[in-house]
Amino acid sequence: MRRTRCSSRFPLNPLALTEFPDVKNLLAKALVTLAATGVLTPGLAQARDNVSVVGSSTVYPFATVVAERFGRSTSFKAPKIESTGSGGGLKLFCRGVGASTPDITNSSRRIKKSEYDDCQANGVTDVVEVLVGYDGIAIANSKESPRLELSLAEVFAALAKDVVGPDGKLIPNPNKTWSDIHPRLPNTRIEVLGPPPTSGTRDAFVELALGGGAKANADLKALYGLGAGQGDEIRALLGKLGIPQSVYDSMAANKGTPPKGKDIFKTIAYAMREDGAFIEAGENDNLIVQKLEANPAALGIFGFSFLEENADKVQGTLIDGVEPTFDSIADGDYPVSRPLYFYIKAAHVGKIPGIQEFALEFTSSRAMGEDGYLPEKGLIPLSDEELRQVQADVKSLKRLEM
Amino acid sequence: MTEPDHYKNTAAIQASLKKRYARETRFKWYGRLAVMTGFLFLFVLLADIIGKGLPAFTQHFISIDLTLDAATLGVSSTPDETELFAADFGAVIKRGLRDTFPEVSGRSEKRSLYRLVSAGAEYELRDRVIADPSLIGTSGPVWLMAHAEAGSYLKGQVDTQLPESDRRVKDNQVAWLDELRDQGRTESRFNTTFFTAGDSREPELAGIKAALYGSLFTLAVTFCLAFPIGVLAAVYLEEFAARNRLTDLIEININNLAAVPSIVFGLLGLAVFINFMDLPRSAPLVGGMVLSLMTLPTIIITSRAAIQAVSPSIREAALGVGASRLQTVFHHVLPVAMPGILTGSIIGMAQALGETAPLLMIGMVAFIMDVPGSVSDPSTVLPVQIFLWADSPERGFTEKTSAAIMVLMGFLIMMNAVAIYLRRRFESK
């Protein structure tokens, strides 16, 4: 009697629960399910019967179309495709070998040496590189505004963090409006929406557009051409451009060897301005299109396929006098175009069904050929010769060496 | 002495009475206005969603005369299933379209003619022929699913007054579709594909089923983990645990956890469940585990409140007749607290149903065509599907987005209905 009130060690009566089946059933069922899921989990990681694809948001619209056709026309399951950005995709891809890591990653730029080394270090030794086609990067604005015409040098002047001032020295970008760059351009605030640094579109844009624009300056171009052995010339140019010599010294200290002129050029030319004129608008190109519609004064940076799909809302800016069109990108006339890739983890081929078959479908002539269904969705196709080479590489799973 | 004062007072009260009544009336109106504003917003939202989403529930079909001869299909005269699976049904459809409009010539014109019919039509035709191989060698009109753009014209969503370059359906397509419609070769049907298919890049082939199943599996896992753990934790903390610094600390932490942004749980899930425990990416299992972490604090807090609200006299009566504390809790306290616990759990589950941010980290924001068959199959969930469709460049997805929102709301109403049913059952005990 003494113990009934507060003793927590009262003997447990196994029959006690039977009178209240609802609570008991609920708990029992929940616990059974809990146990079942707990028991099942160890086996799950091994068994995967669908291809897992991650990577670039630019390749995503093409990869999903192929995945859908592949799923419908073969007995394999349709691959699962995530849009993570090129950098994010390669990071996941290089995490290791095993069913919990992706089999294929899409990339809107070539794999970097550092990423390749990361792959090797994590046991992803055999990587197959597949060139898919080309994509132009469009600088576009709403159709409600007049179409712009810019040179690469003007793009650099609008978007670089530091530009070359009138005295030949590097100064923080002073341009606030387009007319500050050239009087023929409209007197509106510079406002450009673009992808974040994790995006392959961004990497390609800074390299092709900003890098290309920076080379219009003779000193920067000269700097680009100088090798590691020409330290004195580099130092002289740095002095001429008004860059402190400590930049050279700290780069040399970080690398352990004297830097090349190209390395210094990259740190200068590839830096986007951070004072609000360039707005990071996320990984989603479609979102940028929608924002341009809402704000006719702004410009947006995104892949050509989105320009084509939204041709009734936005128009591409002419770069160096060339309009971004299917033909001008395929011919290489349009200056801001880049190759698109995907990478296959060769170690997974044969373990997870359908990887090579999916890659073969992707590179087949009916998909990637000139009359294929991918060019219909906006992919700029490879030349016949390139296509044959790519098809042969996929068939033989040619390993990438870097 | 007091009477005149009293009368004076009455006069003052009567004088102010009108004012006070007016104040009350005003206040009532403010309240009504607030309710009406809320309803107005809800109404505008629902009207917009339903207005946009309703067209997604119909789908147009076009009747084309097809000749299913073995030569065009590229198969033998008595093909088996594998042969038919690889047969070129697209060629049959293309030829049928060319025969219907023999005046069409030139590559680009032919292309826009082929675009009248959905890319999925050839697979549907293939499945029909595989089911009934005797169709080979026959010819006659066949209903084919229309392309989303052709469908949007037939639904009257295309303004032909706009210049041709500003719309996706071109003048020649408009002429062909008008001709087909005049011949009675177009038909609007209920869109069953939307409920039987997974995601697709073609709006007319896209369906909600994969996302719906994904949500079901994810919520099942969430419920199975969060409900027992949450209720047991609440019962222990409320009925058995000693009150000391440690339990105070635990309580504060649970309250804080309830306010942690959901993306944090996604990062945790990525680090622990996927990277450390090696569970598959994009699986409802991991999604459910992450979401159960998120809903646990909600369930614990509401369950504790429900248990606290049980009258102490019930406990004392049970203990008084000699029941153990365990018996008291399971026989008397929990049944009374159950309606409150269920309400809290359903609120937590409803939150989990609408969550996308943590799922982004664990790979559930993905293009997935196949309907998941278990908790370990890759899948996506309803809000993610809405997000993906809202971001798709193809126009046809606008109505799909709204339709998916309607399905999500239907799902939510069903969940609430189940909760109300369960609550009634426990209350009547």
Interface residues (C-beta under 8 A of the other chain):
Chain A: T4 R5 S7 S8 F10 P11 L12 N13 A16 L17 E19 F20 D22 V23 K24 L26 L27 A30 L31 T33 L34 T37 L40 T41 L44 A45 A47 R48 N50 S52 V54 Y60 P61 T64 V65 A67 E68 G71 R72 S73 S75 K77 A78 K80 I81 E82 S83 R95 G98 A99 S100 P102 N284 N286 L287 V289 S305 F306 E309 N310 A311 D312 Y373 E376
Chain B: F85 A86 R111 A119 G120 Y123 S165 D166 R167 R168 G198 S200 R201 E202 L205 A220 V221 F223 C224 L225 F227 P228 V231 F240 I274 N275 M277 D278 L279 P280 R281 S282 A283 L285 L319 G322 A323 S324 R325 L326 Q327 F330 H331 L334 P335 M338 G363 V365 A366 F367 I368 M369 D370 V375 S376 P378 D391 S392 P393 E394 R425 F426
